[in-house]
Amino acid sequence: MTDDAESAPARASTEQAPPEPVDEAFVESAPTAGIRRRYLAAFGVTVAVVIIVLALLPTALVSMYHELRGQVVDHVYDLFSGMEVDVDRTFAPDTAFANITVTNLDESSRIATLTVSGHRVCEAICPPTTVTFFSLGNDAAQRRGLPPSAAVTVPGESGTYTNTIELPIRGTPQLYPFDNYTLLLGLVFSVTLPTGREEVIISPELVRERVALTLEDQVVRLNMFPPVPVDPATVHSPSDPVDFLLVDRLEWQRPGYLRILTVLLVILISASGIFALGLRSLHELVLGIGGIILGIWGVRSVVVQSELPDVTLIDVILGFVILVLLLALSLRAARYFFVQSGLRR
């Protein structure tokens, strides 16, 4: 009897005690089929981005290694053959040496700076020699008059010489980092005879026997391919008063690692912006959209490391990504205001 009396209040208090309040914010509702499809699509996009990055990253690292290693080694090419110079080649005592060094390539003005240096030893008659450098184009049939040129005169005496010339080049800086630059370099040799008459030498074999003509590249941020000899007849115009002794095609492009890193950075920053747009609340996006835009545009300062004259491919792509994000934010804000206004009912 006593036990029943003591247990009765306990049972009553247990039955009358209200249940613990449950915070609905922590109750996870089962995702709908549409939400699951969106998450599945986002998962597929994320995996694709990771696969692309992992696939291209080894190639970028190899290219970066070769780039760092190649900066230590200077490649010197023979302009007549386009091959690297033969270190075992012997020269006659009266051989003249001329080395052309491309020291700068200005993408904005599209001007190449060349330093011509060398020496000659005159044991007997050593006539003054003039070498004229031409910047040729591929429109020889339409060209009227000689293209832009610069001349270097070597005096008829033993000694050293150094001259600096500038020649225009053709290029596409707007396609950075997939831009290319080309200089179609033509040479005309002429000597001044004791009679005062100037004679143009048109025999490459004769010049090669007496002149060692080499080329090296010291342009930063760009890599030069080995020079490619071109048949002078293919770039000769009927109106040209002289024949070119030799013509070489010089081409530069950006290092491979820079192209790959640019693509990867654009993909990753675009993906991060899209993920932020889809995962953050509208309130967080409105407050943080400026930081997202600055983060996207900051990629340009990482991949574009020089002053370029025009709008580049990177500017267009990053601008398009920012436009898409702002448009998506506007659509999301319009949907939110539509729901909150009660127009749906």
C-alpha positions as CSV (number, residue, x, y, z in Angstrom):
1,M,0.0,0.0,0.0
2,T,2.8,2.3,0.9
3,D,4.7,1.4,-2.2
4,D,1.7,2.1,-4.4
5,A,1.2,5.5,-2.7
6,E,4.8,6.5,-3.2
7,S,5.0,5.3,-6.8
8,A,1.7,7.0,-7.8
9,P,3.1,10.6,-7.7
10,A,6.2,9.5,-9.6
11,R,4.0,7.9,-12.3
12,A,1.9,11.1,-12.5
13,S,4.9,13.4,-12.8
14,T,6.3,11.2,-15.5
15,E,3.1,11.2,-17.4
16,Q,2.4,14.9,-17.0
17,A,6.0,16.1,-17.9
18,P,6.0,17.8,-21.3
19,P,8.3,16.4,-24.0
20,E,11.7,17.9,-24.6
21,P,11.5,20.8,-27.2
22,V,13.0,19.8,-30.5
23,D,14.8,22.3,-32.6
24,E,13.5,22.0,-36.1
25,A,16.6,23.5,-37.6
26,F,18.5,20.4,-36.7
27,V,16.0,18.0,-38.2
28,E,17.3,16.9,-41.6
29,S,14.5,16.5,-44.1
30,A,15.0,13.8,-46.7
31,P,16.3,15.4,-50.0
32,T,14.0,15.4,-52.9
33,A,14.8,13.8,-56.2
34,G,15.6,17.2,-57.8
35,I,18.0,18.1,-55.1
36,R,19.7,14.7,-55.4
37,R,20.1,15.2,-59.1
38,R,21.7,18.6,-58.6
39,Y,24.1,17.2,-56.0
40,L,24.9,14.3,-58.4
41,A,25.7,16.8,-61.2
42,A,27.9,18.9,-58.9
43,F,29.7,15.7,-57.9
44,G,30.4,14.8,-61.5
45,V,31.6,18.3,-62.3
46,T,34.0,18.2,-59.2
47,V,35.4,14.9,-60.2
48,A,35.9,16.1,-63.8
49,V,37.8,19.2,-62.6
50,V,40.0,17.1,-60.3
51,I,40.8,14.6,-63.1
52,I,41.7,17.4,-65.5
53,V,44.0,19.0,-62.9
54,L,45.7,15.8,-62.0
55,A,46.2,14.9,-65.7
56,L,47.8,18.2,-66.7
57,L,49.8,18.9,-63.6
58,P,52.6,16.4,-64.4
59,T,53.1,17.9,-67.8
60,A,53.3,21.4,-66.3
61,L,55.9,20.2,-63.7
62,V,58.0,18.6,-66.5
63,S,57.8,21.8,-68.6
64,M,58.7,23.9,-65.6
65,Y,61.8,21.7,-64.9
66,H,63.0,22.0,-68.5
67,E,62.4,25.8,-68.5
68,L,64.5,26.2,-65.3
69,R,67.2,24.0,-66.7
70,G,67.1,25.6,-70.1
71,Q,67.8,29.1,-68.6
72,V,71.3,27.9,-67.7
73,V,72.2,26.6,-71.1
74,D,72.6,29.0,-74.0
75,H,71.8,27.5,-77.4
76,V,73.8,28.9,-80.3
77,Y,72.5,28.2,-83.8
78,D,74.1,28.3,-87.2
79,L,72.0,30.7,-89.4
80,F,72.9,28.8,-92.6
81,S,71.7,25.4,-91.4
82,G,69.4,26.2,-88.5
83,M,71.3,23.6,-86.4
84,E,73.3,24.1,-83.2
85,V,76.8,25.1,-83.9
86,D,79.4,22.4,-84.2
87,V,82.0,22.9,-81.5
88,D,84.6,20.8,-83.4
89,R,84.4,23.0,-86.5
90,T,87.7,24.7,-87.5
91,F,88.0,28.1,-89.2
92,A,90.5,29.7,-91.5
93,P,92.7,32.4,-90.0
94,D,90.9,35.2,-91.9
95,T,87.4,34.1,-90.9
96,A,85.1,36.8,-89.8
97,F,82.8,36.0,-86.9
98,A,79.3,37.5,-86.5
99,N,76.9,36.6,-83.7
100,I,73.3,37.9,-83.6
101,T,71.7,38.0,-80.2
102,V,68.0,38.6,-79.8
103,T,68.1,40.6,-76.5
104,N,64.5,41.8,-76.3
105,L,61.1,41.3,-77.8
106,D,58.5,44.0,-77.0
107,E,55.0,42.6,-77.3
108,S,53.3,46.0,-77.1
109,S,55.3,47.7,-79.9
110,R,56.1,44.4,-81.6
111,I,59.7,45.3,-82.0
112,A,62.7,42.9,-81.7
113,T,66.0,44.2,-80.5
114,L,69.1,42.5,-82.0
115,T,72.7,42.9,-81.0
116,V,75.2,42.1,-83.7
117,S,78.7,41.6,-82.5
118,G,81.9,39.8,-83.6
119,H,85.4,40.4,-84.8
120,R,87.5,39.9,-87.9
121,V,91.2,39.4,-88.6
122,C,92.5,41.0,-91.8
123,E,95.8,39.4,-92.9
124,A,95.6,40.7,-96.5
125,I,92.9,42.6,-98.3
126,C,89.8,43.0,-96.0
127,P,87.1,45.1,-97.7
128,P,84.5,46.8,-95.6
129,T,81.4,44.6,-95.4
130,T,77.8,45.8,-94.9
131,V,75.1,43.3,-93.7
132,T,71.5,44.5,-94.1
133,F,68.9,42.7,-92.0
134,F,65.3,42.7,-93.3
135,S,62.0,41.9,-91.6
136,L,60.2,40.0,-94.3
137,G,56.5,39.0,-94.5
138,N,54.7,36.2,-96.2
139,D,53.1,38.5,-98.8
140,A,56.0,38.6,-101.2
141,A,53.6,38.6,-104.2
142,Q,51.7,41.7,-103.0
143,R,54.7,43.6,-101.5
144,R,56.0,46.6,-103.4
145,G,59.3,48.0,-102.2
146,L,61.7,46.5,-99.7
147,P,60.4,45.7,-96.2
148,P,61.8,47.3,-93.0
149,S,65.5,46.9,-92.6
150,A,68.6,47.9,-90.6
151,A,72.2,47.8,-91.8
152,V,75.4,47.0,-89.9
153,T,78.8,48.0,-91.5
154,V,82.0,46.2,-90.5
155,P,85.1,48.3,-91.2
156,G,87.8,46.9,-93.4
157,E,90.3,46.4,-90.6
158,S,91.0,43.9,-87.8
159,G,89.1,44.4,-84.6
160,T,85.8,43.9,-82.8
161,Y,82.5,45.5,-83.4
162,T,79.1,45.7,-81.7
163,N,75.9,47.2,-83.1
164,T,72.3,47.2,-82.0
165,I,69.4,47.2,-84.4
166,E,65.6,47.0,-84.2
167,L,63.2,45.1,-86.5
168,P,59.4,44.8,-86.5
169,I,57.9,41.4,-85.9
170,R,54.5,39.8,-86.3
171,G,52.6,38.5,-83.3
172,T,49.2,38.0,-81.6
173,P,49.5,39.3,-78.0
174,Q,45.7,39.2,-77.7
175,L,45.8,35.4,-77.5
176,Y,48.0,35.4,-74.3
177,P,49.2,32.9,-73.1
178,F,48.7,31.2,-76.5
179,D,50.4,34.1,-78.4
180,N,53.1,33.5,-81.0
181,Y,55.7,35.9,-82.5
182,T,57.5,35.5,-85.8
183,L,60.4,37.3,-87.4
184,L,61.2,36.3,-91.0
185,L,64.8,37.4,-91.0
186,G,66.5,38.1,-94.4
187,L,70.1,39.0,-94.9
188,V,71.9,40.8,-97.7
189,F,75.7,40.9,-97.8
190,S,77.6,43.5,-99.8
191,V,81.3,44.4,-99.9
192,T,83.0,47.7,-100.9
193,L,85.7,47.0,-103.5
194,P,88.9,49.0,-103.7
195,T,87.4,50.9,-106.7
196,G,84.6,52.1,-104.5
197,R,82.0,50.0,-106.1
198,E,79.6,48.0,-103.9
199,E,79.1,44.4,-104.8
200,V,76.3,42.2,-103.5
201,I,77.3,38.6,-102.7
202,I,74.6,36.1,-103.6
203,S,76.5,32.9,-103.0
204,P,75.8,31.4,-99.6
205,E,78.6,28.9,-100.0
206,L,81.1,31.7,-100.5
207,V,80.0,33.6,-97.4
208,R,79.9,30.5,-95.3
209,E,83.5,29.8,-96.1
210,R,84.6,33.2,-94.8
211,V,82.0,34.1,-92.2
212,A,80.8,32.3,-89.1
213,L,77.2,33.5,-88.7
214,T,75.5,32.4,-85.5
215,L,72.3,33.2,-83.6
216,E,71.3,33.0,-79.9
217,D,68.3,34.0,-77.9
218,Q,68.1,35.9,-74.6
219,V,64.5,37.0,-74.6
220,V,62.8,36.5,-71.3
221,R,59.2,35.1,-70.8
222,L,59.3,33.6,-74.3
223,N,61.0,30.5,-75.8
224,M,62.5,30.6,-79.3
225,F,62.4,27.6,-81.6
226,P,65.5,26.7,-83.6
227,P,65.7,28.9,-86.7
228,V,64.2,27.4,-89.8
229,P,65.9,28.2,-93.1
230,V,63.6,29.4,-95.8
231,D,64.2,29.4,-99.5
232,P,64.9,33.1,-100.4
233,A,63.0,32.7,-103.7
234,T,59.7,32.1,-101.8
235,V,59.9,35.6,-100.1
236,H,61.4,37.5,-103.0
237,S,59.2,40.1,-104.7
238,P,59.7,40.9,-108.4
239,S,60.2,44.6,-107.4
240,D,63.1,43.8,-105.0
241,P,66.4,45.3,-106.3
242,V,68.5,42.8,-104.5
243,D,68.5,39.0,-103.8
244,F,68.5,37.8,-100.2
245,L,71.6,35.7,-99.3
246,L,69.7,33.7,-96.7
247,V,66.3,33.8,-94.9
248,D,65.5,32.3,-91.5
249,R,62.2,32.0,-89.7
250,L,62.4,32.8,-86.0
251,E,59.4,32.0,-83.8
252,W,58.7,32.5,-80.1
253,Q,56.0,31.3,-77.8
254,R,55.1,31.1,-74.1
255,P,56.5,28.2,-72.0
256,G,54.3,25.2,-71.9
257,Y,53.9,25.2,-68.1
258,L,52.5,28.8,-68.3
259,R,49.8,27.8,-70.7
260,I,48.9,24.7,-68.6
261,L,48.8,26.6,-65.3
262,T,46.7,29.4,-66.8
263,V,44.1,26.8,-68.0
264,L,44.1,25.1,-64.6
265,L,43.8,28.3,-62.6
266,V,40.9,29.6,-64.7
267,I,39.1,26.2,-64.4
268,L,39.6,26.1,-60.6
269,I,38.7,29.7,-59.9
270,S,35.6,29.4,-62.1
271,A,34.6,26.2,-60.3
272,S,35.1,27.8,-56.8
273,G,32.9,30.8,-57.8
274,I,30.2,28.5,-59.0
275,F,30.3,26.4,-55.8
276,A,30.1,29.5,-53.7
277,L,27.1,30.6,-55.7
278,G,25.4,27.3,-55.1
279,L,26.3,26.6,-51.5
280,R,26.1,30.0,-49.8
281,S,22.9,31.6,-48.7
282,L,21.7,34.7,-50.6
283,H,22.5,36.9,-47.6
284,E,26.1,35.6,-47.6
285,L,26.5,36.0,-51.3
286,V,25.3,39.6,-51.3
287,L,27.8,40.5,-48.7
288,G,30.7,38.5,-50.2
289,I,30.2,38.8,-53.9
290,G,32.8,41.5,-54.1
291,G,35.4,39.2,-52.6
292,I,34.5,36.4,-55.0
293,I,34.9,38.8,-58.0
294,L,38.3,40.1,-56.7
295,G,39.5,36.5,-56.2
296,I,38.5,35.7,-59.8
297,W,40.1,38.8,-61.3
298,G,43.2,38.3,-59.1
299,V,44.1,35.3,-61.3
300,R,45.1,37.7,-64.1
301,S,47.9,39.2,-62.0
302,V,49.3,35.7,-61.5
303,V,49.3,34.5,-65.1
304,V,49.9,37.8,-66.9
305,Q,53.3,38.9,-65.9
306,S,54.0,41.6,-68.5
307,E,52.3,44.6,-69.9
308,L,50.3,43.7,-73.0
309,P,48.8,46.2,-75.4
310,D,45.3,44.9,-75.9
311,V,42.6,42.9,-74.2
312,T,43.8,39.4,-73.9
313,L,42.1,36.0,-74.0
314,I,42.4,35.8,-70.2
315,D,40.6,39.1,-69.8
316,V,37.7,37.9,-71.9
317,I,37.4,34.6,-70.1
318,L,37.6,36.0,-66.6
319,G,35.2,38.8,-67.5
320,F,32.7,36.3,-68.9
321,V,33.0,34.2,-65.7
322,I,32.3,37.3,-63.6
323,L,29.3,38.2,-65.8
324,V,27.8,34.7,-65.4
325,L,28.2,34.8,-61.6
326,L,26.5,38.2,-61.3
327,L,23.7,37.1,-63.6
328,A,23.2,33.9,-61.6
329,L,23.1,36.0,-58.4
330,S,20.5,38.3,-59.9
331,L,18.4,35.4,-60.9
332,R,18.6,33.8,-57.5
333,A,17.8,37.1,-55.9
334,A,14.8,37.6,-58.2
335,R,13.5,34.1,-57.3
336,Y,13.9,34.8,-53.5
337,F,12.0,38.1,-53.8
338,F,9.3,36.4,-55.8
339,V,8.8,33.7,-53.2
340,Q,8.8,36.2,-50.3
341,S,6.4,38.6,-52.0
342,G,3.6,36.1,-52.0
343,L,2.9,36.3,-55.7
344,R,3.2,32.5,-55.9
345,R,-0.1,32.2,-54.0
